[in-house]
Structure formats: structure tokens, C-alpha cells
Amino acid sequence: MSYLNTTHDVYKKAAENPDVGLCCTTTPIWQLPGLDIPDIMLRMNYGCGSTVHPRDLVNNPKILYVGVGGGMELLQFSYFSRQKSGVVGVDVVDEMLDASRRNFVKAEEKNDWFKSDFVDLKKGDALHLPVEDESIDVAAQNCLFNIFKEDDLKKALEEMYRVLKPHGRLVMSDPVCDMHIPDNLREDDKLRALCLSGSMPLKDYIKMITDVGFGTVEIRAKRPYRILSPNHYDTDENIYIESVEVCAIKDPMPADGPCVFTGKTAIYFGDEEYFDDKKGHILLQSQPAAVCDKTGGALTGLDRKDIFISDSTYFYDGGGCC
Ligand SMILES: C[S@@+](CC[C@H](N)C(=O)[O-])C[C@H]1O[C@@H](n2cnc3c(N)ncnc32)[C@H](O)[C@@H]1O
């Protein structure tokens, strides 16, 4: 049986018997005025961060959500879109689609602004999305892509890229791990399906995203996720896993490579009113300016004593140099 079949079985069971311990992190659940999330959706929150960011949702975007789980984030996206078929939900597991459909009826009873038909549920695979080219403004997935092995992850990212309109946004949350995960854990299909052993280092995850063509990437949050410890897993040392929230924007690829924002800031504190790098970046004296890693690296390379470049905060929420 392939790991994809195991994954299917894990989420069939998780649809039939909600498992509060599956995935989940310290990310707070969005509470919004007039939004009442049914308990069953909270119990079926199988994500590891949030993909719902109000700033992505201006101008009435068409939203795609892949890997629906109990439907909580689709309800949260619907809160902003509030129209028939405003959110398309795709999942490969029939039982998960059925569970989320039932949960939307419960949500309708608790939220007078919500109608089940705000969400258009479709059976489909992240590796072959049943969605037209360039038809989506905001595509999201939460804690699914980390399960995929590298070739499948590439395919899943290419599919998201294909369905997004130019400048569309891919919002994702996934575990990442900068430590070595031994092969015996990586090849354990059940652990992989449970989002515990498939994760890759953040820099590799970003490279996979930019390699399919996304010209801008934002790391919006990074949080502790899990420890795989020797007393619970077949490992000699503790393995620390984090979860990230990432937004990849289908901007054209700059000639000098992608703009990846990891939360670096540049501050010019010299004697002039501003510093101009003559490459489109002006730093006003004593004003912090968010910079992508590429610009941060170039400014560091100037070796000036009057420009400070911060470390990455992995908390980037807008603004910046590119
Ligand atoms: C870890 S759960 C995350 C659920 C949801 N995103 C959340 O945050 O609660 C993974 C979801 O992806 C679905 N899934 C698994 N394999 C898939 C595939 N190949 N294509 C689409 N969905 C898939 C599962 O049925 C499940 O709903």
C-alpha cells in the first residue's frame, strides 16, 4: 500500500471519529464578530496554523481550499466572502467531504449570515485539481502538503500555481523541521500521514515553492509544533518540529531570483536624510524598512557601519522593499 493510500485511510478514520490530538498547534483560532464555530469543527481542526488572513481577502477573491478537514477554515473564509460558491473545497476522501458537509449544516444553524452553498465541495486530488487554469485568487492548504513526498509535493505546488490567477496567493501552513529526520521515521507511512515525519527544512520548503515559479514568498509565522522523542519514537535524539504559515504570490520571477521575506528589517542610521542603494531601495534615516532576504544580503554585503540588518523574525506581515 502506498503512503497516499495510508493517508486516505488515516483521514477516513479522522472523519468518522474526530481526533482532537491530530495535527493542531498553539495557533489561536480566529474569533470574529458574529462567527460561531460549531464544536465539531473545532474538534476536527486538523491544521497546524492559520491560512485565513483578512488582508488576502479584499476585492472579493475566488477562494480554493484543498484538504477540507472538518471545514473550519472554509467557514472562516466564507465569513469574508459571503456568497454562493465563494469558496471551493477539494478533498480526496469521501468521508471527509461528507463530514464537512454535515458540519456546514450545523454552522448554518449557528450563524445567520452563513449558507452551506457558500462552499462548493468537490471530490478531487491535490495532485490533479478539478479546477480550471488561472481561475483562483486565493488558494489555501493547511497541514496537507507536508505529507507529500518530494515529487508529489512538486506536483501539488504546480497544481496550485496552475489554478491561480497572475498575482494570486497560495496560503499554506505546514510543519517544517531543520533537524535530520531519520529514514525509518520518514518511511513510516502512518507517521507521515499524521504530519509527523514528512516535513523538510524551511529553506528547502521555500525552494520547492520558488522552483515552481512563485516570485514572492512571505513567512508569516513560525511556531513550535512537536518533539519526536526517543521514549515515543524510534529516534536516538529529540527531533524538534515547527509549523510555518507561508504566503506564496504568483508574481513574475525577478531576474535576480525570488523575493523571500522572512522578517528581516533594515535601518539606516547614518548622517544623511536617507540611504539609496540605487537598486530601488531607499532607507529613510532611523526608519525601519522590511527587506527581503535578497536585499538584506545585498545591504549586508556593502559592509557599511551605518546600516543595521535584523535577523529573520519569521513574522512578516506586509510592507517592504520589492
Ligand atoms: C491534516 S488534514 C487537514 C485538514 C484541514 N486543512 C484542517 O486544517 O483542519 C488533511 C486533509 O487533506 C485531505 N487529503 C488527504 N490527501 C489528500 C489529497 N491527495 N488531495 C486532497 N485532499 C487530501 C484529508 O482528507 C484531510 O481533510
The ligand as an SDF file (V2000), in Angstrom:
LIG
                    3D

 27 29  0  0  0  0  0  0  0  0999 V2000
   -4.1640   17.1260    8.1200 C   0  0  0  0  0  0  0  0  0  0  0  0
   -5.7520   17.2060    7.4140 S   0  0  0  0  0  0  0  0  0  0  0  0
   -6.0060   18.9640    7.3690 C   0  0  0  0  0  0  0  0  0  0  0  0
   -7.4500   19.3540    7.2750 C   0  0  0  0  0  0  0  0  0  0  0  0
   -7.7400   20.8500    7.2550 C   0  0  0  0  0  0  0  0  0  0  0  0
   -6.9230   21.5180    6.2880 N   0  0  0  0  0  0  0  0  0  0  0  0
   -7.5600   21.4800    8.6200 C   0  0  0  0  0  0  0  0  0  0  0  0
   -6.7380   22.4070    8.7330 O   0  0  0  0  0  0  0  0  0  0  0  0
   -8.2210   21.0630    9.5600 O   0  0  0  0  0  0  0  0  0  0  0  0
   -5.5030   16.7660    5.7010 C   0  0  0  0  0  0  0  0  0  0  0  0
   -6.7270   16.8710    4.8320 C   0  0  0  0  0  0  0  0  0  0  0  0
   -6.3550   16.6130    3.4750 O   0  0  0  0  0  0  0  0  0  0  0  0
   -7.1980   15.6180    2.9140 C   0  0  0  0  0  0  0  0  0  0  0  0
   -6.4010   14.8820    1.9280 N   0  0  0  0  0  0  0  0  0  0  0  0
   -5.5380   13.8690    2.1130 C   0  0  0  0  0  0  0  0  0  0  0  0
   -4.9390   13.5380    0.9510 N   0  0  0  0  0  0  0  0  0  0  0  0
   -5.4090   14.3880    0.0140 C   0  0  0  0  0  0  0  0  0  0  0  0
   -5.1680   14.5630   -1.3800 C   0  0  0  0  0  0  0  0  0  0  0  0
   -4.2940   13.8030   -2.0220 N   0  0  0  0  0  0  0  0  0  0  0  0
   -5.8590   15.5220   -2.0240 N   0  0  0  0  0  0  0  0  0  0  0  0
   -6.7610   16.2990   -1.3820 C   0  0  0  0  0  0  0  0  0  0  0  0
   -7.0230   16.1920   -0.0670 N   0  0  0  0  0  0  0  0  0  0  0  0
   -6.3560   15.2390    0.6240 C   0  0  0  0  0  0  0  0  0  0  0  0
   -7.6660   14.8040    4.1110 C   0  0  0  0  0  0  0  0  0  0  0  0
   -8.8640   14.1170    3.8500 O   0  0  0  0  0  0  0  0  0  0  0  0
   -7.8310   15.8880    5.1560 C   0  0  0  0  0  0  0  0  0  0  0  0
   -9.0730   16.5330    5.0300 O   0  0  0  0  0  0  0  0  0  0  0  0
  1  2  1  0
  2  3  1  0
  2 10  1  0
  3  4  1  0
  4  5  1  0
  5  6  1  0
  5  7  1  0
  7  8  2  0
  7  9  1  0
 10 11  1  0
 11 12  1  0
 11 26  1  0
 12 13  1  0
 13 14  1  0
 13 24  1  0
 14 15  1  0
 14 23  1  0
 15 16  2  0
 16 17  1  0
 17 18  1  0
 17 23  2  0
 18 19  1  0
 18 20  2  0
 20 21  1  0
 21 22  2  0
 22 23  1  0
 24 25  1  0
 24 26  1  0
 26 27  1  0
M  CHG  2   2   1   9  -1
M  END
$$$$
